[in-house]
Structure formats: structure tokens, C-alpha cells
Amino acid sequence: MQQPARGSPRAGTFAEVIMRGLMPVRFALVLSMALGAGSAFADTNAVPPGQPCSKNNGNPCNGNNGNLGSVGNAHGHARISNGPLSIEMTMPSVAGRTAYVDQVGDSQVVTIVQEAPNATASVTQSGTHNEADVRQAGSGNAALTATQAGSGNFARLAQSGSGDNLLVLTQSGANNWAFASQNATGVLFNGAKLSQSGNDNDLSLAQNGSDNRAVLTQEGSGNGMTATQNGDGNRLMWAQKGNNLADLNVVQSGGSVTLGQLSIIQTGAGH
């Protein structure tokens, strides 16, 4: 499916579900025509007092990004931790193939293609001109839940591999885009929870290997997030709250569970 341009949604409201193979199939579809909308906007905090243009103290000036102390502008805006992270995700029991689509509003589009022997997908959309594209393949187990509320939101979600994949996406607001791809290998587990609220946010996640887990959250408008995890036992937590926050483009590759952990928080505007 071609990636749509912002402001050019596909016309009409419909759902397409394709399941390939000989496994039993259970499918439920609910469509109703009503208008609805949802939006959420983040707060921005005032910059704390400091000494502008002083080295490592206060507001950014002449390349100085501020300090992390209690009076520095960077205090609480960026935090990286290599300590233990609590990212709990439980893979539900999946037997056969099931798909559930619930759409309320106008010009909603859902496409679900499932080839994995044990796969379940649930997509709920409300508002107008939202679109979700779901692909689940491979020889493992896959569970996916996607919820979009508002207008002009787009999600492309893919899971494959021989292990267990779990993906949960929530988007609300207008013109938010989310892309996620997971490829679980072996007997281990890939899990991801993605959430965006506001307007014009972009989020992209790719995980390969085994037991990669991610929790990504954005609140506000005009924010970008990109994360790639390759290898074993990576953990990622990333929360952004504000407007026009920079995409940090985090990459983790290989390493043990301990070395792969990462936690980042950005708040405010334009960090």
C-alpha cells in the first residue's frame, strides 16, 4: 500500500481483512456512520531560572545546552538511565486467527492481512479519515491492538518471525503517523506499546532479534520519535511532552539486557 500524503486520505469507509492459510478464522466487523473527534494537547512548562550564557548553568546560549541541576534549564528535560527498567508486557494466549474492526465516523480505512498461524488483531477507529494497515506474518504468534481517535491519523503496523509478537498502539488528535515493525526470533518475545496524542506527531519503531521491548509516548504537537533495537534483550522507554520536540533517533544493537536498557524523557518545547 502506498504511503498516503498528509491531508490526502482515502475516500470512503471500509475494512479489508485477508487471512491466508488453513487455520480456523474468527472475524467480527462493526461499522457505523457517525462523526466523532478526539484530541489531546500537552502542557509546556516554564523554563526555570538560571544564568543565561553562563557555562553549564541556565538557559541555552552560544551552544550551551544548560545544566541538569535544579536551577538549570535542562533539569528534568532529558534523563538517561542505564539502571533496571520496569517494562512489563504479557503476551496473551492466541489460537488460530481472529480479527475485530470497530469504526465510527466518516472515511475510515482498515486493512488487515494475517498469515501467521496464530494471530489476533483488533482495530478501533473513531472520527474522520483515519487509516490503519496491519500485517502479521511468520510462523510464530502475534497479537495486535490499535486504537485511533480524531482526524487524519495513519498507522502501519507489521509483525513477523518465529517467536511471540505483541504490539499496542493508541493515537488521538489529528494527522499523527505511526510506523512499527517487529520480527521476533526463537522462543522469546517482542513487545511494544506506542502512544501519541496531539497533532502532527510522527513515531517510528523497528525491533529485530529476541525479547526487545519498548514503551514510547508522545504528548503535544509536531514531535518526532524514531527508535531501532537489534539484538537480544533490549529495553527502551521514551516519553516526550511538549511541542516541536527533536527526534533523538535512538539506536540499540546487540548487548545484554543490562547494557541495552535506556530511558529518555523530554518535556517543554523545542528540545
RODO-2510 file (C-alpha; in nm, 4 decimals, decimal comma):
residues 271
     n   res          X          Y          Z
     1     m     0,0000     0,0000     0,0000
     2     q     0,1343     0,3395    -0,0948
     3     q     0,2116     0,5701     0,1931
     4     p    -0,0544     0,8418     0,1821
     5     a     0,0331     1,2083     0,1821
     6     r    -0,0790     1,4188     0,4748
     7     g    -0,4120     1,5809     0,4033
     8     s    -0,4936     1,3266     0,1285
     9     p    -0,6873     1,0463     0,2991
    10     r    -0,8504     0,7696     0,1047
    11     a    -1,2196     0,8253     0,0441
    12     g    -1,4970     0,6145     0,1923
    13     t    -1,5233     0,3991     0,4987
    14     f    -1,4271     0,0353     0,4609
    15     a    -1,2368    -0,2515     0,6150
    16     e    -1,0409    -0,5205     0,4338
    17     v    -0,9350    -0,8376     0,6119
    18     i    -0,7231    -1,1073     0,4480
    19     m    -0,6252    -1,4277     0,6244
    20     r    -0,4145    -1,6836     0,4422
    21     g    -0,3715    -2,0471     0,5335
    22     l    -0,5845    -2,3326     0,6626
    23     m    -0,6236    -2,2293     1,0243
    24     p    -0,9699    -2,1590     1,1713
    25     v    -1,0761    -1,7983     1,1335
    26     r    -1,2971    -1,5852     1,3552
    27     f    -1,3799    -1,2349     1,2323
    28     a    -1,6024    -0,9605     1,3648
    29     l    -1,6685    -0,6283     1,1951
    30     v    -1,8635    -0,3294     1,3207
    31     l    -1,9129    -0,0193     1,1054
    32     s    -2,1350     0,2774     1,1862
    33     m    -2,1547     0,6223     1,0336
    34     a    -2,1261     0,8993     1,2870
    35     l    -1,8880     1,1817     1,3397
    36     g    -1,6606     1,1959     1,6392
    37     a    -1,3342     1,3516     1,7301
    38     g    -1,0729     1,3264     1,9938
    39     s    -0,7762     1,5435     2,0726
    40     a    -0,5269     1,5917     2,3462
    41     f    -0,2715     1,8635     2,3854
    42     a     0,0284     1,8706     2,6121
    43     d     0,1219     2,1332     2,8621
    44     t     0,4552     2,3100     2,8385
    45     n     0,6400     2,4071     3,1497
    46     a     0,8121     2,7410     3,2006
    47     v     1,1907     2,7385     3,1788
    48     p     1,3359     2,7510     3,5318
    49     p     1,5511     3,0490     3,6261
    50     g     1,9213     3,0366     3,5601
    51     q     2,2177     3,2413     3,4460
    52     p     2,1887     3,2801     3,0676
    53     c     2,5081     3,2362     2,8713
    54     s     2,7000     3,1050     3,1739
    55     k     2,8812     2,7823     3,1064
    56     n     2,6726     2,4815     3,2046
    57     n     2,4329     2,6939     3,4057
    58     g     2,0962     2,8181     3,2935
    59     n     1,9399     2,8807     2,9569
    60     p     2,0993     2,7783     2,6277
    61     c     2,3198     3,0440     2,4737
    62     n     2,6043     3,0278     2,2225
    63     g     2,5906     2,6499     2,2038
    64     n     2,5405     2,5945     2,5762
    65     n     2,2582     2,3477     2,6340
    66     g     2,2141     2,4244     3,0035
    67     n     2,2830     2,2036     3,3033
    68     l     2,0900     1,9236     3,4676
    69     g     2,0948     2,0836     3,8124
    70     s     1,7898     2,2137     3,9969
    71     v     1,8287     2,5644     3,8531
    72     g     1,9383     2,4623     3,5038
    73     n     1,7033     2,4708     3,2095
    74     a     1,7890     2,1108     3,1279
    75     h     1,6777     1,9903     3,4688
    76     g     1,4030     1,7346     3,4152
    77     h     1,4060     1,7832     3,0383
    78     a     1,6402     1,4996     2,9470
    79     r     1,7183     1,1988     3,1566
    80     i     1,9091     0,8879     3,0529
    81     s     1,9257     0,5878     3,2805
    82     n     2,1157     0,2605     3,2451
    83     g     1,9660     0,1166     3,5625
    84     p     1,6953    -0,1507     3,5798
    85     l     1,3802    -0,0641     3,3877
    86     s     1,0349    -0,1999     3,4590
    87     i     0,8749    -0,2761     3,1234
    88     e     0,6114    -0,5383     3,1844
    89     m     0,4206    -0,6793     2,8878
    90     t     0,2278    -1,0042     2,8864
    91     m     0,1674    -1,1982     2,5693
    92     p    -0,1964    -1,3081     2,5536
    93     s    -0,2951    -1,6588     2,4556
    94     v    -0,3519    -1,6738     2,0794
    95     a    -0,5089    -1,9693     1,8992
    96     g    -0,5955    -1,9530     1,5304
    97     r    -0,6677    -1,6250     1,3567
    98     t    -0,9105    -1,3581     1,4728
    99     a    -0,9766    -1,0031     1,3559
   100     y    -1,2018    -0,7356     1,5021
   101     v    -1,2704    -0,3962     1,3431
   102     d    -1,4847    -0,1235     1,5012
   103     q    -1,5175     0,2053     1,3116
   104     v    -1,7303     0,5072     1,3970
   105     g    -1,7160     0,8114     1,1722
   106     d    -1,6576     0,9002     0,8094
   107     s    -1,3893     0,7903     0,5612
   108     q    -1,2214     0,5345     0,7860
   109     v    -0,9961     0,2707     0,6293
   110     v    -0,8643    -0,0538     0,7788
   111     t    -0,6611    -0,3262     0,6073
   112     i    -0,5658    -0,6422     0,7980
   113     v    -0,3567    -0,9213     0,6425
   114     q    -0,2752    -1,2205     0,8644
   115     e    -0,0590    -1,5136     0,7568
   116     a     0,0804    -1,6225     1,0932
   117     p    -0,0848    -1,9464     1,2142
   118     n    -0,1832    -1,7853     1,5443
   119     a    -0,2657    -1,4166     1,5119
   120     t    -0,5206    -1,1775     1,6556
   121     a    -0,5794    -0,8161     1,5537
   122     s    -0,8196    -0,5570     1,6933
   123     v    -0,8559    -0,2134     1,5330
   124     t    -1,0841     0,0601     1,6672
   125     q    -1,1215     0,3955     1,4909
   126     s    -1,3402     0,6959     1,5618
   127     g    -1,3502     1,0355     1,3955
   128     t    -1,2772     1,1010     1,0292
   129     h    -1,0178     0,9998     0,7701
   130     n    -0,8202     0,7625     0,9922
   131     e    -0,6347     0,4728     0,8305
   132     a    -0,4712     0,1585     0,9700
   133     d    -0,2699    -0,1022     0,7818
   134     v    -0,1917    -0,4231     0,9776
   135     r     0,0270    -0,7122     0,8580
   136     q     0,1048    -1,0201     1,0680
   137     a     0,3145    -1,2982     0,9163
   138     g     0,5737    -1,5600     1,0056
   139     s     0,5425    -1,8893     1,1928
   140     g     0,5055    -1,7534     1,5457
   141     n     0,2287    -1,5936     1,7499
   142     a     0,1114    -1,2343     1,7043
   143     a    -0,1273    -1,0091     1,8957
   144     l    -0,2041    -0,6511     1,7968
   145     t    -0,4382    -0,3818     1,9232
   146     a    -0,4667    -0,0416     1,7532
   147     t    -0,6903     0,2477     1,8588
   148     q    -0,7151     0,5768     1,6688
   149     a    -0,9404     0,8704     1,7548
   150     g    -0,9549     1,2055     1,5808
   151     s    -0,8870     1,3002     1,2212
   152     g    -0,6270     1,2100     0,9632
   153     n    -0,4296     0,9636     1,1760
   154     f    -0,2338     0,6888     0,9996
   155     a    -0,0781     0,3679     1,1306
   156     r     0,1226     0,0997     0,9525
   157     l     0,1993    -0,1946     1,1799
   158     a     0,3799    -0,5180     1,0886
   159     q     0,4790    -0,8232     1,2910
   160     s     0,6591    -1,1381     1,1794
   161     g     0,9066    -1,4035     1,2865
   162     s     0,9001    -1,7322     1,4747
   163     g     0,8560    -1,6026     1,8290
   164     d     0,5859    -1,4054     2,0102
   165     n     0,4988    -1,0512     1,8992
   166     l     0,2795    -0,8094     2,0938
   167     l     0,2014    -0,4571     1,9728
   168     v    -0,0351    -0,1996     2,1232
   169     l    -0,0881     0,1400     1,9573
   170     t    -0,3016     0,4339     2,0705
   171     q    -0,3296     0,7586     1,8720
   172     s    -0,5559     1,0560     1,9330
   173     g    -0,5681     1,4001     1,7781
   174     a    -0,5064     1,4954     1,4171
   175     n    -0,2566     1,3950     1,1496
   176     n    -0,0459     1,1657     1,3664
   177     w     0,1576     0,8957     1,1933
   178     a     0,2887     0,5744     1,3487
   179     f     0,5062     0,3060     1,1887
   180     a     0,6099    -0,0077     1,3773
   181     s     0,7780    -0,3296     1,2682
   182     q     0,8712    -0,6284     1,4848
   183     n     1,0413    -0,9556     1,3967
   184     a     1,0564    -1,1964     1,6896
   185     t     1,3008    -1,4870     1,6621
   186     g     1,3324    -1,8090     1,8556
   187     v     1,1149    -1,8756     2,1579
   188     l     1,1442    -1,5259     2,3022
   189     f     0,9220    -1,2223     2,2828
   190     n     0,8984    -0,8798     2,1211
   191     g     0,6626    -0,6299     2,2796
   192     a     0,5868    -0,2651     2,2039
   193     k     0,3448    -0,0058     2,3375
   194     l     0,3157     0,3133     2,1351
   195     s     0,1053     0,6164     2,2219
   196     q     0,0615     0,9585     2,0610
   197     s    -0,1769     1,2408     2,1443
   198     g    -0,1913     1,5837     1,9858
   199     n    -0,1348     1,6914     1,6276
   200     d     0,1221     1,6218     1,3545
   201     n     0,3348     1,3771     1,5522
   202     d     0,5498     1,1090     1,3868
   203     l     0,6594     0,7880     1,5573
   204     s     0,8629     0,5029     1,4119
   205     l     0,9847     0,1823     1,5794
   206     a     1,1711    -0,1186     1,4395
   207     q     1,2715    -0,4166     1,6526
   208     n     1,4664    -0,7254     1,5440
   209     g     1,6061    -1,0190     1,7357
   210     s     1,4501    -1,1519     2,0541
   211     d     1,2925    -1,0061     2,3671
   212     n     1,3124    -0,6419     2,2562
   213     r     1,0563    -0,4281     2,4416
   214     a     0,9663    -0,0611     2,4026
   215     v     0,7322     0,1936     2,5601
   216     l     0,7113     0,5150     2,3529
   217     t     0,4801     0,8044     2,4428
   218     q     0,4295     1,1480     2,2860
   219     e     0,2012     1,4277     2,4009
   220     g     0,1840     1,7586     2,2197
   221     s     0,2237     1,8664     1,8586
   222     g     0,4910     1,8461     1,5926
   223     n     0,7038     1,5892     1,7759
   224     g     0,9168     1,3141     1,6231
   225     m     1,0349     0,9803     1,7627
   226     t     1,2470     0,7101     1,5980
   227     a     1,3852     0,4036     1,7729
   228     t     1,5588     0,0929     1,6377
   229     q     1,6548    -0,2072     1,8507
   230     n     1,8575    -0,5003     1,7135
   231     g     1,9861    -0,7982     1,9074
   232     d     1,8852    -0,9593     2,2358
   233     g     1,7158    -0,8248     2,5457
   234     n     1,6994    -0,4549     2,4592
   235     r     1,4708    -0,2315     2,6674
   236     l     1,3576     0,1181     2,5723
   237     m     1,1390     0,3772     2,7449
   238     w     1,0947     0,7183     2,5867
   239     a     0,8402     0,9852     2,6863
   240     q     0,8024     1,3274     2,5250
   241     k     0,5661     1,6008     2,6385
   242     g     0,5537     1,9388     2,4682
   243     n     0,5646     2,0786     2,1171
   244     n     0,8193     2,0524     1,8356
   245     l     1,0487     1,8230     2,0316
   246     a     1,3507     1,6903     1,8442
   247     d     1,3698     1,3326     1,7209
   248     l     1,6561     1,1765     1,9180
   249     n     1,6741     0,8793     1,6776
   250     v     1,7835     0,6235     1,9401
   251     v     1,9512     0,3007     1,8178
   252     q     2,0382    -0,0040     2,0296
   253     s     2,2147    -0,3023     1,8743
   254     g     2,3231    -0,6253     2,0456
   255     g     2,4325    -0,6371     2,4065
   256     s     2,2833    -0,7960     2,7139
   257     v     1,9635    -0,6992     2,8905
   258     t     2,1522    -0,4792     3,1353
   259     l     2,3627    -0,2976     2,8778
   260     g     2,0717    -0,2476     2,6410
   261     q     1,8451    -0,0579     2,8775
   262     l     1,7617     0,3055     2,8056
   263     s     1,5196     0,5643     2,9442
   264     i     1,4765     0,9151     2,7978
   265     i     1,2325     1,1915     2,8936
   266     q     1,1856     1,5258     2,7150
   267     t     0,9456     1,7969     2,8329
   268     g     0,8847     2,1526     2,7248
   269     a     0,9159     2,2881     2,3725
   270     g     1,1832     2,2531     2,1083
   271     h     1,4340     2,0378     2,2993
***
